[in-house]
Amino acid sequence: MDVKSDLDRNAIGHLLAASGADAWGVAANDPALPLAPPLPRAISILMRLRPEALVGVSNGPTSAYLAEYERLNAALSEASAALAGALKAHGHETLAVPPTGSSEGAFAHKTAATRAGLGWIGKTALFVSAEFGPAVRLATIFTDLDLSPGDAVTTSRCATCAVCVDACPAGAGRDVDWTAGMARSELFDHEACRRQLDSFGMPAQICGICIAVCPLTQNEKPVRS
């Protein structure tokens, strides 16, 4: 028996659930995702932030939010390592991308997540899950395992909601609807966001305000203007 046939979608789902993943999906790496390795599939792993960690964040980042951010990075790294180990044990090529890679010049996990059908990009350039809003962290594992990809999401589903744009103290959001392939600069002023984040003195890459105020984070329907 071909050892590669022993690892299927059901087994991967059980492994990721046991590792704490809240959702996962598969993206086709064709056309190639920016900065992606030459492997045909990308497995996108999603974990949500604990709601209690976002209390008070609408006024700025808190120590509880930062601790949660670091907890999820560690949990995603462990889940990625577990899945990568299983894939390698079954004879598959694999490469895990660390969950913290969201700066310029690094692979953007949200590109794999949107192509896997897990959500879209919001008006402050964050990945948005239909179930959890932007209150999530992501990791990606590339592999040669032949998995059926999900249906890619290619347009924003924020509609006229602009709560995140209005709440941003840096004025970084441009209130523009995302479409796949759009440059981040068309949606979002990264430098303004970076300056604001530096003023908070927090080492996280996202201050969390736009995460906390999103209606989907709060299990509400998006606000219509």
Number of C-alpha atoms within 10 A of each C-alpha: 5 7 10 15 11 9 16 12 14 8 12 16 16 11 16 20 14 11 17 17 20 14 17 21 24 27 27 23 22 10 7 13 18 14 10 18 17 14 18 18 25 31 27 26 27 26 21 22 20 14 14 10 18 23 14 14 19 19 15 18 23 19 11 15 23 19 13 19 22 14 13 22 19 15 18 26 19 15 21 26 17 14 20 20 14 17 21 14 13 16 16 18 14 21 21 17 21 21 22 22 16 15 10 8 9 14 21 22 27 23 22 30 31 26 25 26 20 26 25 28 27 31 26 28 24 20 24 27 24 15 14 21 25 28 25 20 20 28 28 30 23 25 23 16 22 14 17 13 17 16 15 20 19 16 17 17 19 22 15 13 20 21 20 23 22 16 18 21 17 17 16 24 26 17 19 19 20 22 16 15 10 10 11 14 13 15 22 22 17 18 12 15 21 16 11 19 21 14 9 13 10 16 10 16 16 18 26 23 19 26 25 26 23 27 18 21 25 15 12 10 12 19 14 10 8
